[in-house]
Amino acid sequence: MSSPVVEWLLEPDQPSVRAYALTDLLGRREDDPDVRAARSRIARVGWAHDMLRLQKPAGYWERREPKSLKEWFSFLYFPEYRTTIWRAVVLADLGMTSADPRIRKLAELIFRYKLQLSSPFNFFHEEVCAVGNVARTLTRFGYGDDRRVRMLFDWMLEDQRENGGWNCSPEAPGTLDGWEALAAFAAVPQAKRSARMDRAIARGAEFYLKRNLFREGRRYAPWFRFHYPTHYFYDVLVGLDVLTRLGFADDPRLRSALNILRDKRRRDGTWVIDRVHPDFGRGTKIDLHARRITPLILEEPGRPSKWITLTALRVLDRVERAQ
């Protein structure tokens, strides 16, 4: 695959995008000198660098570590989108790992404050959005074999609903919004997935495919706009990325979602980032609390996006290879 768009993705300003374009679009190996060079620059140039330079020496982004039970409850997670765990999710997406000491400090904070049963706010009793995001992030950082991370995966296996999906509401059936568990499973190398995990993936994928990734009794406008960071929000591109990562790129029920993806491509071959979360565009339910949240912005909405374009091309490449 070679085109002006791919050349744009290979520019050195965002080495995360360059590294993924080299491996996922051009088929380069991880030990390729160009790939290794790009990965070595992720923490020094671009989005990851911009976040890491604001990190406190102890590993967090908040003003201080908690001094009271109330502060402990919110530490690392609130306010949403700009605090430590939200940034960790993005850093993992960008390819940062525990090879970097700053990531090790960050991961240790998550283990200490959010993955101890004695903690007043631990993720073993949380919603699937928090559990799935943390499991995916720590796995990508390189902690997938840690027993506490495996406990998160066990929790998600137990929490899968009868219809095959997941839901943040107890007792409620699965919903397309509950995508984080499948995304976490997609981060686990296939050789390390248990038979139980494979069954959960098959059931979860079927849940999405039966709904063509967007048919759930309503046409919710934000699902048809593309975003990054996605945080805990769903859209069609999120669904396509997860399902094709998991090996379902050849399923004909992706066709409608793929048509949406292709229709959103610009004449120059790129895709735009439509919104950043929280998405208050047309057709969105108004949330007064969310209006007070400051979004985490990597790329300006309404402009061609390297991250969205990279993700879209990865999806289309998986589909083409599966045919």
Secondary structure, DSSP 8 states (H G I E B T S, - for coil): ---HHHHHHTSTT-HHHHHHIIIIIS---TTSHHHHHHHHTTTTSSHHHHHHTTS-TTS-SSSS---SHHHHHHTTT-STTTSHHHHHHHHHHTT--TTSHHHHHHHHHHHHHHS-TTSSS-GGGS-HHHHHHHHHHHIIIIITTSHHHHHHHHHHHHH--TTS-B-SSTT---BTT--HHHHHHHTS-GGG--HHHHHHHHHHHHHHHHTTTT-SSS--GGGGS-BSS-TT---HHHHHHHHHHTT-TT-GGGHHHHHHHHHT--TTS--B--B-SS--STT----TTGGG-----SS-TTSB-HHHHHHHHHHHHHHHHH-
